[in-house]
């Protein structure tokens, strides 16, 4: 068990934003939420899967919705907005339904807001956060989960929104159907709901979860901060720490996006500079960056990570905050090793998003 300091938490939020691949929440919004939902007395503990007994029960809180919540929709006029965090409310409702207390919190993914949800819920309940998650990165849909690949049940689950409305879902056909149900609830909840699910035992997680995912995000965030403090190359530092590579640099030359069916969909193009001059990299996102094409040919794709740093602002770039002229560095990092199985790739690869493209592991792409 490891106690995390406030500087650790800052580094973790930065690292989680980078590994969020453009999704997972904006760093500034995550920092505001973290400050709002913690106090000077809050403690943050990180536990490995081996720190807890196999029969200890865990809970997984996270948000579902678009990256651009609808603020001005007349449908929500007059509805109350509660003070309690919807993530914490969902966990309390699920705990009451089960009649059992949880022993630890599992992050829903590695993304800034999911990490805030996990650590603020855990701090409120006096619990540790597990050094693991469901994917080793941010993902756009519920079924893009290693727990789903390994048959770990997602229900019963609790859902809460900012209006204080809560519900229990006792059974779903599968995680694909759960995605449809939760996305529909998000659309009628200002594009955002919080979920608490996977109330399973630690022993069920060991063969399935992306272990050491939180420590990985913390190390990435530390590498980024230290490079910035030394006025070094933050993109190269992140790539080294994550075992990947800087695959492109240059200004954004085109960008477009839309909100559709509870997702933020779009693409942007980067014009190459320096050693990348004369080339163009196009990136497509569905909340997260998932596909890329170098000079029109398929390049790095999910499940590998496509991470973008805004060199002008000195922060990780989250979707859909691109603007023409912004200078960026694009980093590719390898997916968690558990995504390399045939079963996992049937869930999360280019054809999952309608692209007739074969997934090629990052090492093979970079060796071309």
N, C-alpha and C positions, 0 to 999 in steps of 0.2 A: 504494500500500500504506500502510495506517495502523496504527500501534501503539495499542492500547487500554489505558488505565490501569485500575486496580482500581475507581476511581469510575465510569469508563465502563462497566465490566462490571456494576456494581451498577445503574446507570441502565438498562442494556440488559435486565437481568433484570426490572426493574420494568416497563419498556415492553413487553417480551415477554409478561409476565403480563397486562397490560391488553389487548394485541392477541390474547391467547389466548382471549378471549371466554368466560371461565369455564372453559375447558378448558386443555390444554397444561401442566398441573401447577401446584401450589400454590407461591407465592413462597418460603415458608420451606423447603419440601422442596428446591426448586431451589438455594437458598443453601447448604443443608447438603451437597448433592451436589457443588456447585462447590468448597466448601472441602475436601471429602474427596478429590476427584480432581485437585486442583492443588497446587502448592507455591509457596514464595516465589520460586523461580526460573522459574516458568511465565511464558511470554510469549504475548500475544494479538494476532494480526495480522488485519486485515480487508482483503481485496483485492477490487477491482471485477472484473467479468467481463473488462474490457479490460486488467487488469494481467497476465494470464497468456496464454500462446500458445493458439491455438484447439485445438491437439492435446494440451494438458495434460489428464490424466485426473483426474476428481474422484470422490469417494465421498460418499454421503448417509446418515449414521447418525441413528436416531431410535427412539423407543419406541412400542410398540403395546399397548394394553390399556385396562382400566377406570381411572377416576380413584380408585377405592377398592380397592386390591389386597387379596386375601384372605389374612389373616395366620394364621387359626386353622383352616384346612382340614386335616383328618387326612391327606389325600392327600400332603401335602408333609412330613409328619413324618419325620425321619431323613435327609432329603436334605441334602447338603452345600451350603453357600453360599460361593461363591468371592469372593475379595477384588477381583479385577480387574473393572473396569466392563464390563458386558455390551456396551455400545456399542463400546468399544475392542476387546473380544474379537471382535465381529462384523466390525469393519473389518479386523483382523489376519487372520481366516479368509478373508475375501474377497480380500485382497491376496495371500495365499498361493495361493489357488485360481487367480487370474488370472496369477500370476507377474510382476506389475508393481506398481510403487510408485505411490501417489497423489500428486498435486501440490497438492491443495486439498480442503477439506471444504465441502460444501453443507448448510446446515441443512435438516432435514426439514420444518420449518414454523416459524412465529414463535410460539413458546410457551416458557415458562420452561424446561421440562425439555429440549426439543429444542435450545434455545440452549446449555444446559449441555452436552449431549451433543456438539454440534458443536465448541464451544470447548475442552472438556477433551480430546476426541480429538485435535483439531488441535494443542493444546499438547504433548500426549504424543508426537506424531509430528513436531513441529517444522514444522507446515504452517500456512498461512493459512486463514481462513474466508472463503468468498465472500460478498460483499454481495448476497445473493439468497436465495430459498428456493423451495419448490414451490407456495406458495399465498398468501403475503403476510399470513397469519394462521394460527391453529390451525384444524384441520379434524378431523372425527371418523373419516373412513374413507380408506383408501389411494387410492381412485380420485378423491377430491376434490383433484386435483392438476393444475396447469397443464402439468406434464410429460406426464401422461397425455393431456390434451386435444391436445397437440402431437405425440403419437406417440413420445416419448422412451422407450426401453425401460427397464423397471424391473429386469430380470434380466440376468445372474445376481445373486443376492442371498444374503447370509449372515444367519443368525438365531442369537442367543445368549440364554440366560436366566441368572438368578442362580445356578443350580445347576451352571454350567460346561458345560452341554450346548450344542453348536453343530451347525449343519447348513448345507448349501448347497442352494438352490433354483435349478436351472439354467434352468427355463422355466415360465411360467404362461400360461394362455389369454389373460388380460387382467388389468388392475388390479382389476377387480371380483372376479375369482376369487382374486387374490392377497390381497385383504382377507379373504375367507372363510378361506383357509388360515392366514394369520398370526393372525387372531382366534382360531381354534381352538387354535393353539399357545400363545397367551397364556392362554387359559382353563385349560390344564393346566400353566401355569408361574406360578402365583400371580397370575394376571391381568396379567402383564407380560412381554413379550419385547423385545429390542432388535434392530434390523434395520440392515444396511448394504446399500444398493442404489444403483441408477442410476450404475454405474461407467462414465460416459460422458465425452466430451470437452467442454471448455469451449465449443467452437464449436457443439455440439449444444444447449447451454443458452441461448445468447444469444437465440434467437427464442421461447423457451418459458418460462423461469423468471421469477419475480417479482423483477425487478432492484431493487436498493437497498432491499430489505426490511429488512435488518439496520440500516442507517442510519436508516430510518424508525422502527423500534422504539427505537433509542437516543435519537432526538430526542423521541419521546413520553415516554420515561422521564425525560429531562432536564426536560421541561416540567412533568411531575408533581412531581418533586423540588423544582424551583425554586418552584413555587406553594406547596408545603407549607412550605418554608423561609420564604417571605414571608407565611405565614398567609393565602394567597389561596385562590381557588376552583380546586382541582385539577381538578375535572371540566371546568370551562370551559377551563382551560389545555390539557388533553388534547384537547378538542373543537376548539379553535382550531388546535393543532399538526397534528391529523389531518384537518382540512378537513371536520369533521362538526358535530354539535350535541349538547347535553345535551337528551335527549328526555323525561326523567321524573325526578322525585325523590319520595321518601317512604319510609315503613316497609314492610318485607315483612309482608304480611298472611296469606299462606298459602304453604306449600312442601311438596313431596313428591318422593320419588325412589326408584329401585330399581336394583340391578345386574341386567342382563339381557344374555345373549349376549356378554359381554365389554365392555359399554358401561355408563356411568352415565346413566340416563334419568330425567327428571323435569321439573317445572315449578314456578314460583313466581309469586306475584302481588304487585305493589307498589301500595299505596294512595297516591294523589296528595296532596302537600302544597304549600303556597304557590300558585304559578300553575298547578299541576297538581291542585289540590284539586277533589274531586268526580269525578275520573276514576280508572281502574284500568288498570294495564299488566300483562298476563300474558306470561311468557317461558317457552318450552319449550326444553329442552336435551337433546342427545344427546352427552354429554361437553361440547361447546361450546353456547353460546346460539345458536340457529339461527332461531327463529320468535318473533314477538311480535304481540300483539293489544291495541289501545288501545280500551277500552270495547267489547270484543267484535269489533271489526273488524280485519282483517289490517293490520299496521303495518310495521315494519322486519323484513326477512327476509334469510337467506343468499342470495347470498354477502356482502352487506354485514355489517359487524361490529356486534354488540350487546355492549357492554362495561359492566361494572357495578363501581362503586367502593363499598366499605364505608366510609361516612362516619364511623361510630363508631370503627372500628379503624384507619382511615387507610391502608388497603391495598386493592389490587384484590380483588374478591370472586370466588373460584373455586368451581365446583360440586363437591360438593353441600353447600357450607358455609353456606347461607342459614339464618337462624333468624327466627322471627316476632318482629317488633319492630325488627329491625336497620334502621337508616336507610341508604338507598342512593341513589346517583345513577346514572342509566343514560345512557350515551353511545352514539350511533350514528356510525360512521365508514364512509366509502365503501370498497368492495372495490378491490383492485388493478385497474387498467384492463383487464388481460387477461381478467378474469372477465366482461366485458361482451359478449363475442362469443356468437353463437348456439351455437357448438360448446361453449363453456365452460359456458353455462347449462344445457345438456342434462345436464351432469354434476353441477352443484352449484346447486340452487335449491329452492324449497319442495317440488316434486313428487318430489325426490330422497328425501324423508323421509315421503312418503305424504300430503302436504297438497295439496288441490285449490285452490291459491292461485297466482295469477300473480305473478311477481317484478316489483317496481317499483323502479327505481334510487332510491337514497337521495335524490338531488336532487329527484326527482318527489314522493317521499313528504313531504319537508319543505316543499315548495312548496304543499301542499294548503291 
